[in-house]
Protein backbone atom coordinates (compact mmCIF):
# COMPACT_ATOMS: atom_id res chain seq x y z
CA UNK A 1 0.00 0.00 0.00
CA UNK A 2 1.42 3.43 -0.95
CA UNK A 3 2.10 6.16 1.62
CA UNK A 4 -0.49 8.46 0.03
CA UNK A 5 -3.13 5.74 0.17
CA UNK A 6 -2.36 5.06 3.82
CA UNK A 7 -2.86 8.75 4.56
CA UNK A 8 -6.20 8.76 2.73
CA UNK A 9 -7.26 5.56 4.40
CA UNK A 10 -9.02 2.58 2.91
CA UNK A 11 -12.75 2.58 2.39
CA UNK A 12 -13.82 -0.63 4.19
CA UNK A 13 -16.88 -1.05 1.97
CA UNK A 14 -14.89 -0.78 -1.26
CA UNK A 15 -12.23 -3.15 0.02
CA UNK A 16 -14.87 -5.64 1.11
CA UNK A 17 -16.48 -5.43 -2.32
CA UNK A 18 -13.17 -6.16 -4.03
CA UNK A 19 -12.53 -9.18 -1.82
CA UNK A 20 -15.90 -10.86 -2.27
CA UNK A 21 -16.62 -10.00 -5.90
CA UNK A 22 -16.14 -12.64 -8.55
CA UNK A 23 -17.39 -15.50 -6.37
CA UNK A 24 -20.97 -16.63 -5.95
CA UNK A 25 -22.60 -18.15 -2.91
CA UNK A 26 -24.16 -16.82 0.30
CA UNK A 27 -22.28 -14.83 2.94
CA UNK A 28 -22.26 -15.15 6.72
CA UNK A 29 -20.69 -12.59 9.05
CA UNK A 30 -19.11 -13.78 12.30
CA UNK A 31 -20.73 -11.27 14.65
CA UNK A 32 -19.39 -10.90 18.19
CA UNK A 33 -21.03 -7.51 18.72
CA UNK A 34 -17.63 -5.83 19.07
CA UNK A 35 -16.39 -2.89 17.03
CA UNK A 36 -14.83 -4.78 14.14
CA UNK A 37 -17.58 -7.32 13.50
CA UNK A 38 -20.31 -4.66 13.75
CA UNK A 39 -18.44 -2.60 11.15
CA UNK A 40 -18.13 -5.65 8.89
CA UNK A 41 -21.85 -6.39 9.12
CA UNK A 42 -22.70 -2.75 8.33
CA UNK A 43 -20.37 -2.83 5.32
CA UNK A 44 -22.10 -5.98 4.06
CA UNK A 45 -25.51 -4.35 4.50
CA UNK A 46 -24.26 -1.35 2.51
CA UNK A 47 -23.30 -3.69 -0.34
CA UNK A 48 -26.66 -5.42 -0.07
CA UNK A 49 -28.46 -2.08 -0.35
CA UNK A 50 -26.45 -1.21 -3.44
CA UNK A 51 -27.43 -4.53 -5.01
CA UNK A 52 -23.95 -6.06 -4.90
CA UNK A 53 -25.07 -8.70 -2.38
CA UNK A 54 -28.33 -10.56 -2.92
CA UNK A 55 -31.22 -9.68 -0.63
CA UNK A 56 -31.30 -13.22 0.81
CA UNK A 57 -27.59 -14.00 0.53
CA UNK A 58 -26.50 -12.47 3.85
CA UNK A 59 -26.80 -13.67 7.42
CA UNK A 60 -24.88 -13.37 10.71
CA UNK A 61 -23.63 -15.95 13.22
CA UNK A 62 -23.00 -15.20 16.90
CA UNK A 63 -21.06 -17.63 19.10
CA UNK A 64 -21.77 -17.30 22.82
CA UNK A 65 -18.88 -18.79 24.81
CA UNK A 66 -20.61 -18.20 28.12
CA UNK A 67 -17.33 -16.98 29.61
CA UNK A 68 -18.67 -13.60 30.73
CA UNK A 69 -21.67 -12.88 32.91
CA UNK A 70 -22.87 -10.46 30.21
CA UNK A 71 -22.68 -13.02 27.39
CA UNK A 72 -26.44 -13.52 27.13
CA UNK A 73 -26.93 -9.74 27.08
CA UNK A 74 -24.42 -9.52 24.23
CA UNK A 75 -26.38 -12.12 22.29
CA UNK A 76 -29.52 -10.00 22.81
CA UNK A 77 -27.70 -6.92 21.49
CA UNK A 78 -26.64 -8.85 18.41
CA UNK A 79 -30.25 -9.92 17.88
CA UNK A 80 -31.41 -6.32 18.19
CA UNK A 81 -28.81 -5.11 15.68
CA UNK A 82 -29.59 -7.79 13.11
CA UNK A 83 -33.34 -7.19 13.46
CA UNK A 84 -32.75 -3.50 12.76
CA UNK A 85 -30.61 -4.34 9.73
CA UNK A 86 -32.99 -7.13 8.59
CA UNK A 87 -30.24 -9.73 8.62
CA UNK A 88 -31.04 -13.28 9.80
CA UNK A 89 -29.02 -14.28 12.87
CA UNK A 90 -27.96 -17.70 14.14
CA UNK A 91 -26.84 -17.87 17.79
CA UNK A 92 -24.88 -20.88 19.00
CA UNK A 93 -23.85 -21.32 22.63
CA UNK A 94 -20.69 -23.35 23.24
CA UNK A 95 -19.17 -24.65 26.44
CA UNK A 96 -15.47 -24.04 26.93
CA UNK A 97 -13.81 -26.61 29.16
CA UNK A 98 -10.13 -26.47 29.97
CA UNK A 99 -7.77 -29.34 30.66
CA UNK A 100 -4.81 -28.74 32.92
CA UNK A 101 -2.22 -26.49 31.30
CA UNK A 102 -4.43 -25.43 28.39
CA UNK A 103 -4.84 -21.81 27.31
CA UNK A 104 -8.30 -20.29 27.68
CA UNK A 105 -7.63 -18.08 24.65
CA UNK A 106 -6.64 -21.04 22.48
CA UNK A 107 -9.47 -23.35 23.57
CA UNK A 108 -12.12 -20.63 23.20
CA UNK A 109 -10.85 -19.87 19.70
CA UNK A 110 -10.84 -23.56 18.79
CA UNK A 111 -14.40 -24.04 20.07
CA UNK A 112 -15.55 -20.94 18.21
CA UNK A 113 -14.18 -22.08 14.86
CA UNK A 114 -15.48 -25.59 15.40
CA UNK A 115 -18.97 -24.22 15.97
CA UNK A 116 -18.72 -21.88 12.98
CA UNK A 117 -17.54 -24.78 10.84
CA UNK A 118 -20.59 -26.89 11.70
CA UNK A 119 -22.96 -23.97 11.07
CA UNK A 120 -21.65 -23.09 7.60
CA UNK A 121 -23.82 -24.12 4.68
CA UNK A 122 -22.54 -25.57 1.45
CA UNK A 123 -20.42 -23.03 -0.50
CA UNK A 124 -21.15 -20.32 2.09
CA UNK A 125 -18.36 -17.82 2.80
CA UNK A 126 -17.84 -16.83 6.42
CA UNK A 127 -16.51 -13.27 6.75
CA UNK A 128 -14.51 -12.31 9.83
CA UNK A 129 -13.33 -8.79 10.72
CA UNK A 130 -9.67 -9.56 11.44
CA UNK A 131 -7.57 -6.55 10.49
CA UNK A 132 -3.97 -5.38 10.06
CA UNK A 133 -3.32 -5.01 13.79
CA UNK A 134 -4.66 -8.51 14.47
CA UNK A 135 -2.34 -9.94 11.82
CA UNK A 136 0.74 -8.24 13.29
CA UNK A 137 -0.16 -9.37 16.80
CA UNK A 138 -0.69 -12.93 15.61
CA UNK A 139 2.75 -13.11 14.01
CA UNK A 140 4.44 -11.81 17.17
CA UNK A 141 2.53 -14.25 19.36
CA UNK A 142 3.51 -17.14 17.12
CA UNK A 143 7.13 -15.96 17.14
CA UNK A 144 7.13 -15.94 20.95
CA UNK A 145 5.75 -19.48 20.90
CA UNK A 146 8.57 -20.70 18.69
CA UNK A 147 6.34 -21.35 15.68
CA UNK A 148 7.68 -22.33 12.27
CA UNK A 149 6.73 -20.99 8.85
CA UNK A 150 3.12 -22.19 9.13
CA UNK A 151 2.55 -20.30 12.39
CA UNK A 152 4.50 -17.20 11.37
CA UNK A 153 2.39 -16.91 8.21
CA UNK A 154 -0.31 -15.88 10.73
CA UNK A 155 -3.85 -15.72 9.34
CA UNK A 156 -4.54 -16.54 5.68
CA UNK A 157 -6.96 -14.32 3.84
CA UNK A 158 -8.95 -17.30 2.52
CA UNK A 159 -9.15 -20.86 3.79
CA UNK A 160 -11.52 -23.81 3.69
CA UNK A 161 -13.89 -24.11 6.64
CA UNK A 162 -16.53 -26.81 7.00
CA UNK A 163 -18.65 -27.01 3.85
CA UNK A 164 -17.67 -23.49 2.85
CA UNK A 165 -14.76 -21.11 3.28
CA UNK A 166 -13.43 -18.47 5.66
CA UNK A 167 -12.59 -15.04 4.24
CA UNK A 168 -10.77 -12.23 6.09
CA UNK A 169 -11.29 -9.26 3.77
CA UNK A 170 -9.82 -6.57 6.06
CA UNK A 171 -6.34 -7.88 6.85
CA UNK A 172 -4.88 -4.77 5.17
CA UNK A 173 -7.04 -2.30 7.15
CA UNK A 174 -5.72 -0.83 10.45
CA UNK A 175 -7.94 -1.02 13.51
CA UNK A 176 -7.98 2.78 13.75
CA UNK A 177 -9.59 3.15 10.31
CA UNK A 178 -12.31 0.64 11.11
CA UNK A 179 -13.11 2.49 14.34
CA UNK A 180 -13.15 5.89 12.59
CA UNK A 181 -15.47 4.51 9.88
CA UNK A 182 -17.85 3.12 12.50
CA UNK A 183 -17.82 6.28 14.66
CA UNK A 184 -18.63 8.38 11.60
CA UNK A 185 -21.87 6.39 11.37
CA UNK A 186 -22.71 6.92 15.00
CA UNK A 187 -22.78 3.23 15.77
CA UNK A 188 -22.52 1.61 19.18
CA UNK A 189 -20.63 -1.62 19.82
CA UNK A 190 -19.98 -3.98 22.72
CA UNK A 191 -16.80 -3.54 24.75
CA UNK A 192 -15.67 -6.87 26.20
CA UNK A 193 -14.04 -6.14 29.60
CA UNK A 194 -11.80 -9.20 29.20
CA UNK A 195 -9.97 -7.30 26.45
CA UNK A 196 -8.38 -5.26 29.22
CA UNK A 197 -7.15 -8.29 31.15
CA UNK A 198 -3.35 -8.32 30.80
CA UNK A 199 -3.18 -11.96 31.89
CA UNK A 200 -4.11 -12.85 28.32
CA UNK A 201 -1.13 -12.81 25.97
CA UNK A 202 -2.79 -10.95 23.12
CA UNK A 203 -4.05 -8.21 25.44
CA UNK A 204 -0.60 -7.77 26.97
CA UNK A 205 0.96 -7.57 23.53
CA UNK A 206 -1.65 -5.11 22.28
CA UNK A 207 -1.58 -2.77 25.27
CA UNK A 208 1.97 -3.00 26.59
CA UNK A 209 4.23 -4.08 23.73
CA UNK A 210 2.79 -2.68 20.50
CA UNK A 211 2.57 0.93 21.73
CA UNK A 212 6.29 0.82 22.51
CA UNK A 213 7.09 -0.61 19.08
CA UNK A 214 4.93 1.89 17.20
CA UNK A 215 6.42 4.80 19.18
CA UNK A 216 9.78 3.86 17.66
CA UNK A 217 8.52 2.40 14.34
CA UNK A 218 5.15 3.99 13.40
CA UNK A 219 4.60 1.49 10.57
CA UNK A 220 5.31 -1.54 12.75
CA UNK A 221 1.88 -3.11 12.26
CA UNK A 222 2.02 -2.85 8.48
CA UNK A 223 5.63 -4.05 8.25
CA UNK A 224 5.02 -7.05 10.52
CA UNK A 225 1.88 -7.96 8.58
CA UNK A 226 3.89 -7.71 5.35
CA UNK A 227 6.34 -10.25 6.76
CA UNK A 228 3.40 -12.53 7.54
CA UNK A 229 2.29 -12.23 3.91
CA UNK A 230 5.77 -13.21 2.68
CA UNK A 231 5.80 -16.19 5.03
CA UNK A 232 2.33 -17.11 3.81
CA UNK A 233 3.67 -17.30 0.26
CA UNK A 234 6.56 -19.47 1.46
CA UNK A 235 4.11 -21.77 3.26
CA UNK A 236 1.92 -22.01 0.15
CA UNK A 237 4.93 -23.09 -1.92
CA UNK A 238 5.93 -25.59 0.77
CA UNK A 239 2.37 -26.94 0.80
CA UNK A 240 2.59 -27.76 -2.90
CA UNK A 241 5.56 -30.04 -2.31
CA UNK A 242 4.17 -31.52 0.90
CA UNK A 243 0.83 -32.31 -0.75
CA UNK A 244 2.67 -34.25 -3.44
CA UNK A 245 4.37 -36.27 -0.70
CA UNK A 246 1.07 -36.88 1.06
CA UNK A 247 -0.54 -38.12 -2.13
CA UNK A 248 2.17 -40.78 -2.38
CA UNK A 249 2.09 -41.77 1.29
CA UNK A 250 -1.66 -41.98 1.79
CA UNK A 251 -3.45 -45.21 0.95
CA UNK A 252 -7.04 -46.50 1.09
CA UNK A 253 -7.79 -47.95 4.50
CA UNK A 254 -10.62 -50.26 3.54
CA UNK A 255 -11.58 -52.58 0.73
CA UNK A 256 -15.12 -51.32 1.15
CA UNK A 257 -14.19 -47.66 1.78
CA UNK A 258 -16.49 -47.20 4.81
CA UNK A 259 -15.99 -43.42 4.82
CA UNK A 260 -15.09 -40.97 2.09
CA UNK A 261 -12.34 -39.43 4.17
CA UNK A 262 -10.88 -42.60 5.65
CA UNK A 263 -7.79 -42.52 3.44
CA UNK A 264 -6.91 -39.09 4.80
CA UNK A 265 -6.27 -40.38 8.32
CA UNK A 266 -3.58 -42.96 7.56
CA UNK A 267 0.01 -42.71 6.44
CA UNK A 268 2.55 -45.27 5.24
CA UNK A 269 5.33 -44.85 7.83
CA UNK A 270 7.85 -47.05 6.02
CA UNK A 271 7.78 -44.79 2.98
CA UNK A 272 7.83 -41.72 5.22
CA UNK A 273 11.03 -43.00 6.88
CA UNK A 274 12.86 -42.69 3.54
CA UNK A 275 12.46 -38.90 3.61
CA UNK A 276 14.85 -36.47 5.27
CA UNK A 277 14.04 -35.51 8.87
CA UNK A 278 12.84 -32.01 7.91
CA UNK A 279 10.63 -33.44 5.18
CA UNK A 280 9.15 -36.01 7.56
CA UNK A 281 8.17 -33.27 10.00
CA UNK A 282 6.51 -31.20 7.30
CA UNK A 283 4.54 -34.18 6.03
CA UNK A 284 3.41 -35.16 9.52
CA UNK A 285 2.19 -31.63 10.29
CA UNK A 286 0.29 -31.42 7.00
CA UNK A 287 -1.20 -34.88 7.51
CA UNK A 288 -2.40 -34.17 11.05
CA UNK A 289 -3.81 -30.83 9.99
CA UNK A 290 -5.73 -32.50 7.13
CA UNK A 291 -7.10 -35.00 9.66
CA UNK A 292 -8.63 -32.08 11.56
CA UNK A 293 -6.42 -32.43 14.63
CA UNK A 294 -4.77 -29.69 16.63
CA UNK A 295 -1.06 -29.89 15.83
CA UNK A 296 1.19 -31.38 18.53
CA UNK A 297 4.15 -29.54 19.98
CA UNK A 298 7.69 -30.33 18.81
CA UNK A 299 8.23 -33.01 21.49
CA UNK A 300 5.13 -35.00 20.60
CA UNK A 301 5.81 -34.62 16.89
CA UNK A 302 9.26 -36.16 17.41
CA UNK A 303 7.71 -39.00 19.39
CA UNK A 304 5.38 -39.71 16.47
CA UNK A 305 8.26 -39.57 14.02
CA UNK A 306 10.69 -41.69 16.03
CA UNK A 307 8.92 -43.82 18.63
CA UNK A 308 6.09 -45.27 16.57
CA UNK A 309 8.25 -46.67 13.74
CA UNK A 310 10.82 -47.98 16.25
CA UNK A 311 8.33 -49.98 18.34
CA UNK A 312 8.26 -53.79 18.15
CA UNK A 313 6.46 -55.22 15.14
CA UNK A 314 3.85 -56.87 17.39
CA UNK A 315 3.30 -53.74 19.50
CA UNK A 316 0.45 -51.26 19.18
CA UNK A 317 2.21 -47.99 20.12
CA UNK A 318 0.41 -44.70 20.53
CA UNK A 319 1.43 -41.07 21.01
CA UNK A 320 -1.26 -38.92 22.60
CA UNK A 321 -1.43 -35.15 23.10
CA UNK A 322 -4.20 -32.68 23.93
CA UNK A 323 -5.40 -32.43 20.33
CA UNK A 324 -5.50 -36.07 19.30
CA UNK A 325 -3.38 -39.16 18.98
CA UNK A 326 -1.46 -41.23 16.45
CA UNK A 327 -1.33 -45.03 16.54
CA UNK A 328 0.74 -47.45 14.52
CA UNK A 329 -0.66 -50.68 13.17
CA UNK A 330 1.43 -52.73 10.77
CA UNK A 331 2.71 -50.43 8.02
CA UNK A 332 0.45 -47.48 8.77
CA UNK A 333 0.07 -44.59 11.15
CA UNK A 334 -3.50 -43.67 12.15
CA UNK A 335 -4.49 -40.16 13.21
CA UNK A 336 -7.49 -40.15 15.55
CA UNK A 337 -9.37 -37.71 17.79
CA UNK A 338 -8.29 -38.25 21.37
CA UNK A 339 -11.58 -39.80 22.45
CA UNK A 340 -12.07 -42.14 19.50
CA UNK A 341 -10.09 -45.22 20.49
CA UNK A 342 -11.17 -45.17 24.08
CA UNK A 343 -14.26 -47.12 24.83
CA UNK A 344 -16.63 -44.87 26.68
CA UNK A 345 -18.40 -46.27 29.75
CA UNK A 346 -21.63 -45.12 28.16
CA UNK A 347 -23.20 -48.11 26.52
CA UNK A 348 -20.88 -50.58 28.26
CA UNK A 349 -23.65 -52.50 30.05
CA UNK A 350 -25.81 -55.15 28.40
CA UNK A 351 -29.04 -53.87 26.98
CA UNK A 352 -32.20 -55.57 25.79
CA UNK A 353 -33.24 -54.99 22.19
CA UNK A 354 -36.91 -55.43 21.40
CA UNK A 355 -36.26 -54.95 17.72
CA UNK A 356 -38.61 -53.73 15.04
CA UNK A 357 -37.72 -53.54 11.37
CA UNK A 358 -36.18 -50.18 10.52
CA UNK A 359 -35.93 -49.01 14.13
CA UNK A 360 -32.43 -47.80 15.10
CA UNK A 361 -30.81 -48.83 18.38
CA UNK A 362 -28.19 -46.31 19.55
CA UNK A 363 -25.27 -48.07 21.22
CA UNK A 364 -24.01 -45.00 23.06
CA UNK A 365 -20.49 -43.76 23.42
CA UNK A 366 -18.55 -44.23 20.20
CA UNK A 367 -20.14 -47.50 19.10
CA UNK A 368 -22.63 -46.20 16.54
CA UNK A 369 -26.04 -47.86 16.17
CA UNK A 370 -27.79 -51.05 14.98
CA UNK A 371 -30.91 -51.65 12.95
CA UNK A 372 -32.65 -54.53 11.15
CA UNK A 373 -33.87 -53.90 7.62
CA UNK A 374 -36.19 -55.91 5.41
CA UNK A 375 -34.13 -57.19 2.48
CA UNK A 376 -35.25 -59.88 -0.01
CA UNK A 377 -31.62 -61.00 -0.23
CA UNK A 378 -30.77 -60.50 3.44
CA UNK A 379 -28.78 -63.21 5.25
CA UNK A 380 -30.89 -63.27 8.45
CA UNK A 381 -34.06 -65.31 8.94
CA UNK A 382 -36.89 -63.30 10.48
CA UNK A 383 -38.60 -66.49 11.64
CA UNK A 384 -35.50 -67.75 13.45
CA UNK A 385 -34.70 -64.46 15.16
CA UNK A 386 -36.10 -64.01 18.71
CA UNK A 387 -38.09 -60.84 19.30
CA UNK A 388 -35.93 -59.93 22.28
CA UNK A 389 -32.15 -59.85 21.97
CA UNK A 390 -29.28 -58.60 24.07
CA UNK A 391 -26.51 -56.33 22.82
CA UNK A 392 -23.15 -56.05 24.55
CA UNK A 393 -19.50 -55.33 23.95
CA UNK A 394 -16.86 -58.01 23.88
CA UNK A 395 -15.56 -59.01 27.30
CA UNK A 396 -13.31 -61.83 26.12
CA UNK A 397 -13.78 -65.55 25.51
CA UNK A 398 -16.90 -65.23 23.33
CA UNK A 399 -17.46 -67.65 20.45
CA UNK A 400 -19.97 -68.12 17.64
CA UNK A 401 -21.12 -71.18 15.65
CA UNK A 402 -20.67 -70.16 12.02
CA UNK A 403 -21.28 -73.70 10.68
CA UNK A 404 -24.34 -75.84 11.39
CA UNK A 405 -22.13 -78.87 11.97
CA UNK A 406 -18.76 -77.90 13.27
CA UNK A 407 -16.84 -76.20 16.01
CA UNK A 408 -17.29 -72.72 17.30
CA UNK A 409 -14.97 -69.84 16.42
CA UNK A 410 -13.55 -67.36 18.88
CA UNK A 411 -14.84 -63.85 18.19
CA UNK A 412 -11.41 -62.38 18.93
CA UNK A 413 -9.79 -64.55 16.21
CA UNK A 414 -12.52 -63.69 13.69
CA UNK A 415 -12.03 -59.97 14.21
CA UNK A 416 -8.28 -60.33 13.84
CA UNK A 417 -8.69 -62.34 10.61
CA UNK A 418 -11.12 -59.70 9.32
CA UNK A 419 -8.36 -57.14 9.91
CA UNK A 420 -10.44 -54.98 12.22
CA UNK A 421 -8.19 -52.37 13.76
CA UNK A 422 -7.10 -53.48 17.25
CA UNK A 423 -8.54 -50.46 19.08
CA UNK A 424 -11.89 -51.09 17.39
CA UNK A 425 -12.19 -54.77 18.30
CA UNK A 426 -13.43 -54.03 21.80
CA UNK A 427 -16.13 -51.76 20.39
CA UNK A 428 -17.68 -54.26 17.96
CA UNK A 429 -21.18 -55.01 19.29
CA UNK A 430 -22.28 -58.59 19.90
CA UNK A 431 -25.95 -59.54 19.49
CA UNK A 432 -27.38 -62.65 21.11
CA UNK A 433 -30.01 -64.45 23.14
CA UNK A 434 -29.51 -66.27 26.44
CA UNK A 435 -25.91 -67.56 26.32
CA UNK A 436 -25.67 -67.67 22.53
CA UNK A 437 -24.01 -65.13 20.24
CA UNK A 438 -26.24 -64.66 17.19
CA UNK A 439 -24.17 -62.04 15.38
CA UNK A 440 -20.91 -60.12 15.64
CA UNK A 441 -22.19 -56.73 14.49
CA UNK A 442 -23.02 -57.16 10.79
CA UNK A 443 -19.76 -59.00 10.17
CA UNK A 444 -20.60 -62.60 11.20
CA UNK A 445 -23.92 -64.43 11.72
CA UNK A 446 -24.44 -67.76 13.52
CA UNK A 447 -25.49 -70.61 11.21
CA UNK A 448 -28.86 -71.38 12.83
CA UNK A 449 -30.07 -67.81 12.33
CA UNK A 450 -29.08 -67.48 8.69
CA UNK A 451 -31.77 -67.57 6.03
CA UNK A 452 -31.91 -70.81 4.07
CA UNK A 453 -31.81 -70.98 0.30
CA UNK A 454 -35.59 -71.40 0.03
CA UNK A 455 -36.41 -68.73 2.64
CA UNK A 456 -39.20 -66.45 1.35
CA UNK A 457 -38.02 -62.95 0.47
CA UNK A 458 -40.47 -61.44 2.96
CA UNK A 459 -38.80 -63.35 5.81
CA UNK A 460 -35.27 -62.12 5.11
CA UNK A 461 -33.58 -59.38 7.12
CA UNK A 462 -30.27 -57.57 7.05
CA UNK A 463 -28.48 -56.39 10.18
CA UNK A 464 -26.84 -53.00 9.72
CA UNK A 465 -24.18 -51.60 12.04
CA UNK A 466 -23.83 -47.88 11.45
CA UNK A 467 -20.24 -47.38 12.44
CA UNK A 468 -18.76 -44.07 13.56
CA UNK A 469 -16.66 -42.38 10.90
CA UNK A 470 -13.30 -43.45 12.26
CA UNK A 471 -14.04 -47.19 11.91
CA UNK A 472 -11.52 -48.55 9.44
CA UNK A 473 -10.30 -51.86 8.10
CA UNK A 474 -6.65 -51.80 7.03
CA UNK A 475 -5.28 -53.73 4.07
CA UNK A 476 -1.69 -54.92 4.04
N, C-alpha and C positions, 0 to 999 in steps of 0.2 A: 504494500500500500504506500503511495507517495506521501510526502510530508504535507503537501497542500490538501490532499484528500483527508488526511488525519485531522487537519485543522478544521476543515468543513464538517467533518463527522460523516458517518454512514447512516443513510436512511434505513432503519430496520425493516420497514415494509418492503422497500425496493430490494434489499438484500435477500429477504425471505422469498420474494417472488422469483428472484434469479436462481435460488437454490432448489425450489420445488417445481419450477416450470420444466416442461419436457417429459414429465413422468405422470402417468395416470394413476388412479386409485385414490381411495379415501384417506383423510388425514385425521390424526388424533394428537391432541396437545397434552403433554404431561403437565398437569396443573397442580402445583403445590399451594397456590394462593399467595406466594411470595412475589417480590418485585419482578423478577425476570420472567417467570412463567405467565404472570398476568399480562405483561407487555407482549409476550409471544402470542397469547390468545387474542389480544386486541389487534395485533398485526394480521393474524389470520382472518379475523372478522372483517377487517378493512379490505382484504383481498376478496373475501366472499361478497362484500357489498359492491365491489367493482366488477364482479362477474368472473374473476380469475380463479375462484374456488367455487365448486358447485354448491348449491343451496343445501344439499343433504350430504355433502362430502366431508363435513367437519364435525368433530365431537371432541370432548375433553375427558381425561381420566385423572382421578385424584386417588392417591394411595395414602391411607391413614395408617401410620405406624403405631399409633396409640402410645407413643413415648412421652407425650406432653399432656398435661391435664386439659389443655385447651384444644386437643386434636379434634374432638367432635365439633367444637365451635368453628374450627377452621374448615371442616368439611361443609358446615352450614353456609359459611361465607362463600365457598366455592360454588355451592348450589345457587346461592342468590345471584352471584355474578353471571353464571352461565344461563340462568333464567332470563336475566336482563338482556343478555346478548343473544338469546335464542339459540344456544348451543347445547346439544344433549350432553349430559354428564354421567359418567360411570364412576362410582365410588367403591373402592375395594379396601377393606380393613385387613391388615396383616399383623401377625404376632411375631415380634422379634425376640428370640430366645438366644442367650449367649452361653457358650461353653467356656470353660475356664481358659483364660488367656486370649480370648477372641476380642476383636475390636468392635465396639458398638457401631462406629461409623461404617466399617466394612460390612458387617452383617446386615445393618439396616439397608445399605445400598444394594446388597445382593438380594435381599428379600423384595425390595422395591422393583428391581429389574425382572425378577422372576415373576412377580405378579403382573407387571406390564406385559411381559412376554405371553403369558397365558390369556390376557385380555385382548391382544391384538387380533384383528380379523385378517383373513387372507388378503395379501397384497396391500395391507394398510401401512401407511408410514407414520411412525410415532415421532413427533417433533419435541425436542427438549430445548430449553433456553440456555444451555451452557454457552459461555462467552469467552472472550480473550483472557480475562483474568483467571477464570476457572482453569483454562488450559495451562497457563503458566504455573499456577499453584499445583496442578496435578503432576506436571513434570518434576517440579522440585520435591514434592512428596515422594514420588517414585525414586528419585535420585537418592534421597535420604534413606530409602528402604533397600538400597542396593539393587534396584531393578536393572534388567538388561534392556536391549533395544526395544522389545515389545512393550515394556512398561514405560520407558522414556518417550516412546511415541505418543504417550498420553491418550487423549480421546480422539478416535477417528471421526471424521465428519459423517460418514455413512457406514452402517454395518447391518448385518442380518440380525433380526430379533423375532423369535417365535415364527409365526406364519407371514410376517411382514418385514419391515426394516426400521431401523432407528436413524433419524437424521438430526444433526446438530447444525442448524443453518447459521448460527450467530457466533461461531468460534473466532471470527475476525473482528467482532464488535466489543469494545471495552465496556465494562460494567457502568462506567460513568455516563456513557452515551445512552444506554438503555434506560437508566434512571432519569436522565434529562428528558428523554422522549416521553416517558410515562408521566412525569410531573407536568409537562406541558399540556397534557390531556386531563389534568386534575384528577388522576386516578389514585385510589387508595389500595394498599396491599398489606398483607400480613407480615409482621415482623416476628420471626421465630426467636424467642429469648435464648435458645440453646446456641444460636450463632455467635453469642458473646462469650460463651464458655471456653476459656483458654485451655481447658484440659483436652479438648479435641484438637488434633494435629492441624487440620486445615484452618481452624479458627486462629490458632496461634501463628501460623504462617501468614495468614491474611492480615492480622492486626498488629503483629509484632515484628515480623521479618520483612514483608513486602514494602511497608512504608520506608524502612531504612534503605532498602535496595533502590526504590524509585527516587529517594532523595538524592542519591548519588548518580543513578542512571535512570532518567525519566522515562526512557523507552523500554525499561526492563521487561514489562509484561509482553510487549510485542516481540522483543528479541527472543525471549525464552520460548514463546509460542512458535516462533519461526523455527527454532531448533527442534521443537516437537514435530513440526511438519516435515523437516528433513529426515528425522528419525523414522517418521511414519513411512516415507518413501523407501528408506532402507529396509524397514520391516516388510513392506509389500513385496520388494524384490526377493527378500529372503523367503517369504511365503511361497513364491512361485517354485523355488527349488525344493523347499520342504514338502510341498504338496505332491511334487513328482515322486519324492521318496515314499511318502505315505501311500500313494497309489500302488507302488510296488510291494510294500510291506503288509498292506491290508489283505485279508482273504475272507471269503464267505465263511460264516461260522455254522451253517446248517445246510444239510442237503435239501431241506424243505423250506429254508429261508423264513423262519417264524416271524421275523420282524423286518421291516424295510431297512432299518438302520443298524441291524445287528452287526454287519461287517465293519461298521465304524468303531466298534468298541474292542476290537482285537488287533493284535500286532504280532508279526512273526519275529520273535526275539533273536533267532539264530541269524536271520538276514540282517537285522539291526546291528548285531555284534560286529559285522564286517565293516561298519562305518567308522569314521574317526570319532573320538570322544565328543568333540564339539557338535558334530553332525548328529550323533545319537541324542544329545540333550535337546537340540532343536526339534528333532522329530518327536521325541517324547512329549515336549510341551505342546506342540501342535496337535498331536493325537489326543492328549487329555483334554485340551480345549475343545476339540471337535466332539468329544464324548460328553460335553456339557459339565465337566467337573471344574471346580476351583483349582487352580494350579498349585502344586505343592511347593514348599520352599526348597532351597538348594540341597539341603541334607536329605530330605525324602526323595527328591529326584535322583540323587546319587544312589540311594538305596534301591530304587526301582531299577536303575541302570546296571548296578553291580550285583546286588544280593540275589535278585530273582533268577537271573541266568546261572549264577554260581551254585544254587541250591541243588541238592541231590535229585537225581532223575525221578525218584519215586516220591519226592516231597511235594507239598502243595503250599509253597511260600506265599506270603502276602505282605504288602507294605500299605499301611493305613495312615492317613492324615485327616485333618478336619474336613477337607473337601471331597473325600472319596477314598478309593483304594484300588490297588492293582494286584491281581493274582496271576500266578503262572500255572498253566496246565499244559503239559507236553510241550509243543513247540510254540505256544502262543501266550501272550500277555493279555489279560482281560481287565478293562477299566470299568469299574462299577461304582454306583453311588454307595456311600458308606453303609447305608442301612440294608442294601439289597441282599447280601449273602447271609445276613444274620436272620435266623428264624425268629420271628416275633412271637412272644408268648400268646398274643391274640390268635385264637383259632387253634391252639395247641391241643385242647381237650377234644375227646370224642364228641361227635354230634350225631343226632339222628336225622335222617333225610327221608321225609315222606314225599317222595318225588312225584312230580306231575310233568308230563311232556311239555317242554319249552320253558319250564320254570327254572330260573337261575338260583343256584345255591352259592352264596359268597362264602369263601373259606377263611376270610379274615387275614390280617397281617399282609404278607407278600405272597400268598399262595394262589391268588386269582379266584376263579369260580368254576363250578361244574353245572352242566345241564344235560338233560336227555332229550334228544330230538327224534321225531319220527323220520325214518329214512328207509325207503323200499329196499335198499341194498345194505342197510346197517348190519353190523356183526352181532348185535345183542338181541336176545329173544325176549320180547315183552312178557310172554307167558311164563317164562322161567324166572323172571326177575321179581323178587319179593317187593311188596309195596313199601316196606320200611327197611332202610339200609343204615349202616353206620359209615361215617367218614372220619378218618384219622390220618395223622402223619406216621411215618415209619418210626418205630422204636428200636428195631433190630430183631433179627431172627424170623421175620415173616416169610412165608412161602406161598406159592400159588400153583394150582394144578392146571397146566396149560394143555395137557393131553388127557383124553378120556381114560386111556389105559396107560399108565406110566407114572413115573415118580414126580414129585413136586419140585419146583425150582425156587431157589432163594431169590427174593425180590432184590436184594442188594446186588447179586451177581447179574441179574437181568438188566438192572439200571446201568451197571458198569459196561456190560456188553453193548447196550444201546448208546453208549458214549454220552450219557447225561453228565453234565459238568458236576464235579464232586460236591460243590457247595449247594447244588440244586437237589441232590439226591434225597436229602432229609426233608425237602419241601414237597416232594411228589405225593399227592394224596392217594390213600388207599381206600377202596370202597368194598364193603363186605356185609355179611349177615352172620350173626352168632360168632363162631370162631373161624369162619371161612372168609378168605379174601376173594372177592368176585372180580375186582379189576384193580390194576395199578394205573391210576389216572385213566387216560384214553390210550395208553401204550400197550397194555397187556390185559386180556380177558380170560377168565377161567373157562375151561372146556365146557362144563355143564351149563353155562349160561350163554354160550354162543348160539346164534341162530343156525338151524340145520339147513341143508340145501333145499329142502322143500317147504321151508317156513314161509307162510303167506307174507306178502309185502307189507300188509297192514300191521303185522305183529313184529316188525323189525324196528330196532332203535339204534341210535348212535350216541355214545357218550362223548361229550365235548368238554375238554379241560381248557378253559380260557386262561392261558398263562400270562403272567406279567411280562412286560416288554423285554426284560433282561434275561429271560429264559433262552438258553442257547445250547445247541448240540454241536460240538466240535467235530471236524473231520481231519484225520491225520493219515 
